[in-house]
Amino acid sequence: MCDVATTMTARLGALGRAELTLLVRNRYALFTALLMPVLMVGVLRSSLDRVGLDRAGMNAMEAALSGGVVMMLILVVYLNLVSAYVARREELVLKRLRTGEASDREILAGTALPAIVLAVAQSALIVGAGAVLLDVRAPARPELLVGGVLVGIVMLIALAGATAAITRTVESAQITTMPLFLVSAMGSGLFVPLEVLPERLASVCELLPLSGVMTLVRTGWLGGGGGAGESAGAALTALAWTVISVFAVQRWFRWEPRR
């Protein structure tokens, strides 16, 4: 059993190193992964200056940084991985990998490994910089914050695989990823916390894919919220979308080029 785990870890490590090399060589992907999240936090901060946050129990900087964590997950994990999966599929890399010892899950996870590492590191950097440099509260419930980030990463990896299934080329990935990006940015509380929206609209937005993740991250970092019931509901929403996304990948992910 130990040998099997060691062999699987070695395969994942090899796939991850290869994907990291390709990421470093791709300047656009590297910019999206490293610098775009910083720019988006600035955009969030400027937009939140015009929003009344008194009802949400947070200031503009706290709202921008907590929203920036989930925005960073979208940019680093989702957007990069859709392009990576499509590129590897069209270049027949995925097809060749399937002829080896690696399982389908290992191939997809190995391709996602650099994005996972970057997402975890940047999440820690945002929280640390907020607490140390920007006078933002330290995480009130670290377990919720960590859980939200981790379930968000898994969900977005699966959503990236599902989106790649309907994406023909790397260029068209900019179009196929736009719906989730816009819906999440505007409706999941990244730009405008759900607490300041009208009650009926907020109750609908709570069902969006990343709304549960956003609630867990924001509650875990800033505290407040509606107590254990709201956190449990957010966790169930996030887990439900993760299960749906994983099923979609298992059912519709394409290993052959779309020609």
C-alpha positions as CSV (number, residue, x, y, z in Angstrom):
1,M,0.0,0.0,0.0
2,C,2.9,2.3,0.9
3,D,4.6,1.6,-2.4
4,V,1.4,2.4,-4.3
5,A,1.1,5.7,-2.6
6,T,4.7,6.5,-3.2
7,T,4.5,5.7,-6.9
8,M,1.3,7.8,-7.2
9,T,3.0,10.7,-5.4
10,A,6.0,10.4,-7.8
11,R,3.7,10.5,-10.8
12,L,1.9,13.5,-9.5
13,G,5.2,15.2,-8.8
14,A,6.5,14.6,-12.3
15,L,3.3,15.8,-13.9
16,G,3.3,18.9,-11.6
17,R,6.9,19.8,-12.5
18,A,6.2,19.5,-16.2
19,E,3.1,21.7,-15.9
20,L,5.0,24.2,-13.8
21,T,7.7,24.5,-16.5
22,L,5.0,25.2,-19.1
23,L,3.4,27.8,-16.9
24,V,6.7,29.6,-16.4
25,R,7.2,29.7,-20.1
26,N,3.7,31.1,-20.8
27,R,4.0,34.8,-19.9
28,Y,0.3,35.5,-20.2
29,A,-0.6,32.6,-17.9
30,L,2.1,33.6,-15.4
31,F,0.8,37.2,-15.4
32,T,-2.7,36.0,-14.8
33,A,-1.6,33.8,-11.9
34,L,0.8,36.2,-10.2
35,L,-0.1,39.8,-10.9
36,M,-3.7,39.9,-12.0
37,P,-5.0,39.0,-8.4
38,V,-3.1,42.0,-7.0
39,L,-4.7,44.3,-9.7
40,M,-8.2,42.8,-9.0
41,V,-7.9,43.5,-5.3
42,G,-7.2,47.2,-6.2
43,V,-10.3,47.2,-8.5
44,L,-12.4,45.6,-5.7
45,R,-11.1,48.2,-3.2
46,S,-12.0,51.2,-5.4
47,S,-15.5,49.8,-6.2
48,L,-16.3,49.1,-2.6
49,D,-15.7,52.7,-1.6
50,R,-19.0,53.5,-3.2
51,V,-20.9,50.7,-1.4
52,G,-22.4,51.1,2.1
53,L,-20.8,48.4,4.1
54,D,-22.2,49.2,7.5
55,R,-24.8,46.5,7.4
56,A,-22.1,43.9,6.4
57,G,-20.0,44.7,9.5
58,M,-16.8,45.3,7.5
59,N,-14.8,48.2,5.9
60,A,-13.8,48.5,2.3
61,M,-10.3,47.1,2.8
62,E,-11.6,44.0,4.6
63,A,-14.3,43.4,2.0
64,A,-11.8,43.9,-0.8
65,L,-9.2,41.5,0.6
66,S,-11.6,38.7,1.5
67,G,-13.3,39.1,-1.9
68,G,-9.8,39.1,-3.4
69,V,-9.1,35.7,-2.0
70,V,-11.9,34.1,-4.0
71,M,-11.2,36.3,-7.0
72,M,-7.6,35.0,-6.9
73,L,-8.9,31.4,-6.9
74,I,-10.9,32.1,-10.0
75,L,-7.9,33.7,-11.8
76,V,-5.2,31.3,-10.6
77,V,-7.1,28.0,-10.7
78,Y,-10.1,28.3,-13.0
79,L,-8.9,30.6,-15.8
80,N,-5.5,29.1,-16.0
81,L,-6.6,25.5,-15.8
82,V,-9.3,25.8,-18.6
83,S,-6.5,27.0,-20.9
84,A,-4.1,24.3,-19.7
85,Y,-6.5,21.4,-20.1
86,V,-7.6,22.6,-23.6
87,A,-4.0,23.1,-24.7
88,R,-2.8,19.7,-23.5
89,R,-5.8,18.1,-25.1
90,E,-5.4,19.7,-28.5
91,E,-1.6,18.9,-28.4
92,L,-2.4,15.2,-27.7
93,V,-0.6,15.4,-24.4
94,L,-3.6,14.1,-22.4
95,K,-4.1,11.3,-24.9
96,R,-0.4,10.2,-24.6
97,L,-0.5,10.4,-20.8
98,R,-3.5,8.0,-20.7
99,T,-1.4,5.3,-22.4
100,G,0.9,5.3,-19.3
101,E,0.4,4.2,-15.7
102,A,-1.2,7.5,-14.5
103,S,-5.0,7.3,-14.0
104,D,-7.3,9.9,-15.3
105,R,-7.6,11.6,-11.9
106,E,-3.8,11.7,-11.5
107,I,-3.5,13.3,-15.0
108,L,-6.0,16.0,-14.1
109,A,-4.7,16.6,-10.6
110,G,-1.0,16.6,-11.8
111,T,-1.9,19.3,-14.4
112,A,-3.6,21.3,-11.6
113,L,-0.8,20.9,-9.1
114,P,1.1,24.2,-9.8
115,A,-2.2,26.1,-9.7
116,I,-3.0,24.5,-6.3
117,V,0.3,25.5,-4.9
118,L,0.1,29.0,-6.2
119,A,-3.5,29.4,-4.9
120,V,-2.6,28.2,-1.4
121,A,0.5,30.4,-1.3
122,Q,-1.3,33.5,-2.5
123,S,-4.2,33.0,-0.1
124,A,-1.7,32.9,2.8
125,L,0.0,36.0,1.4
126,I,-3.2,38.0,1.1
127,V,-4.3,37.1,4.6
128,G,-0.9,37.7,6.0
129,A,-0.4,41.0,4.2
130,G,-3.9,42.1,5.3
131,A,-3.2,41.4,9.0
132,V,0.4,42.6,9.2
133,L,0.5,45.5,6.7
134,L,-3.0,46.8,6.2
135,D,-4.4,46.6,9.7
136,V,-7.1,44.0,8.8
137,R,-8.4,41.7,11.5
138,A,-6.7,38.4,12.0
139,P,-8.8,35.4,10.9
140,A,-11.6,34.9,13.4
141,R,-12.2,31.3,12.5
142,P,-9.2,29.9,10.6
143,E,-10.9,26.5,10.1
144,L,-13.7,28.1,8.0
145,L,-11.2,30.2,6.0
146,V,-9.0,27.2,5.2
147,G,-12.0,25.0,4.5
148,G,-13.4,27.6,2.1
149,V,-10.2,28.0,0.2
150,L,-9.7,24.2,-0.1
151,V,-13.2,23.4,-1.3
152,G,-13.0,26.4,-3.6
153,I,-9.8,25.0,-5.2
154,V,-11.4,21.5,-5.7
155,M,-14.6,23.0,-7.1
156,L,-12.8,25.3,-9.5
157,I,-10.5,22.5,-10.7
158,A,-13.6,20.4,-11.5
159,L,-15.4,23.5,-13.1
160,A,-12.2,24.0,-15.2
161,G,-12.4,20.5,-16.5
162,A,-16.1,20.8,-17.3
163,T,-15.6,24.1,-19.1
164,A,-12.7,22.7,-21.0
165,A,-15.0,20.0,-22.4
166,I,-17.0,22.7,-24.3
167,T,-14.0,24.8,-25.2
168,R,-12.6,24.1,-28.7
169,T,-9.4,26.2,-28.6
170,V,-7.2,28.0,-26.1
171,E,-8.3,31.3,-27.6
172,S,-12.0,30.5,-27.1
173,A,-11.3,29.8,-23.4
174,Q,-11.5,33.6,-22.9
175,I,-15.2,33.4,-24.0
176,T,-16.2,30.1,-22.3
177,T,-14.8,31.1,-18.9
178,M,-16.5,34.6,-19.0
179,P,-20.0,33.5,-17.7
180,L,-18.7,32.0,-14.5
181,F,-16.3,34.8,-13.9
182,L,-18.9,37.5,-14.4
183,V,-21.6,35.7,-12.4
184,S,-19.3,35.0,-9.5
185,A,-17.8,38.5,-9.5
186,M,-21.2,40.2,-9.5
187,G,-23.4,37.7,-7.7
188,S,-21.3,35.8,-5.2
189,G,-20.3,38.7,-3.0
190,L,-16.8,39.4,-4.4
191,F,-17.6,43.0,-5.5
192,V,-20.6,43.6,-3.4
193,P,-21.2,41.6,-0.2
194,L,-24.5,39.8,-0.2
195,E,-25.4,41.4,3.1
196,V,-26.0,44.8,1.3
197,L,-28.1,43.4,-1.5
198,P,-32.0,43.2,-1.3
199,E,-33.0,40.2,0.7
200,R,-34.7,38.4,-2.2
201,L,-31.8,39.0,-4.6
202,A,-29.3,37.9,-1.9
203,S,-31.2,34.6,-1.3
204,V,-31.0,33.8,-5.0
205,C,-27.3,34.7,-5.2
206,E,-26.5,32.5,-2.3
207,L,-27.2,29.5,-4.6
208,L,-24.5,30.5,-7.1
209,P,-21.4,28.2,-7.3
210,L,-18.9,30.4,-5.5
211,S,-21.3,32.0,-3.0
212,G,-20.8,29.3,-0.4
213,V,-17.0,29.5,-0.8
214,M,-17.2,33.3,-0.5
215,T,-19.3,33.1,2.7
216,L,-16.9,30.6,4.3
217,V,-13.9,32.7,3.5
218,R,-15.4,36.0,4.6
219,T,-16.9,34.5,7.8
220,G,-13.7,32.6,8.6
221,W,-11.6,35.7,8.2
222,L,-13.8,38.5,9.5
223,G,-16.2,36.6,11.7
224,G,-19.8,37.7,12.1
225,G,-22.3,36.1,9.7
226,G,-25.5,34.3,10.8
227,G,-23.8,31.7,13.0
228,A,-23.4,28.0,12.6
229,G,-26.5,27.6,10.5
230,E,-25.3,30.1,7.8
231,S,-21.8,28.5,7.7
232,A,-23.3,25.0,7.4
233,G,-25.6,26.2,4.6
234,A,-22.7,27.8,2.8
235,A,-20.6,24.6,3.2
236,L,-23.4,22.5,1.8
237,T,-23.9,24.8,-1.2
238,A,-20.2,24.7,-2.0
239,L,-20.0,20.9,-1.6
240,A,-23.1,20.4,-3.7
241,W,-21.6,22.4,-6.6
242,T,-18.3,20.5,-6.1
243,V,-20.1,17.2,-6.5
244,I,-22.0,18.4,-9.6
245,S,-18.8,19.7,-11.1
246,V,-16.9,16.4,-10.5
247,F,-19.8,14.5,-12.0
248,A,-19.7,16.8,-15.1
249,V,-16.0,16.1,-15.6
250,Q,-16.5,12.4,-15.2
251,R,-19.4,12.4,-17.7
252,W,-18.3,15.0,-20.4
253,F,-14.5,15.7,-20.2
254,R,-12.9,15.1,-23.6
255,W,-9.5,13.5,-23.9
256,E,-9.4,13.7,-27.7
257,P,-8.9,16.9,-29.7
258,R,-12.1,18.7,-30.7
259,R,-11.5,18.8,-34.5
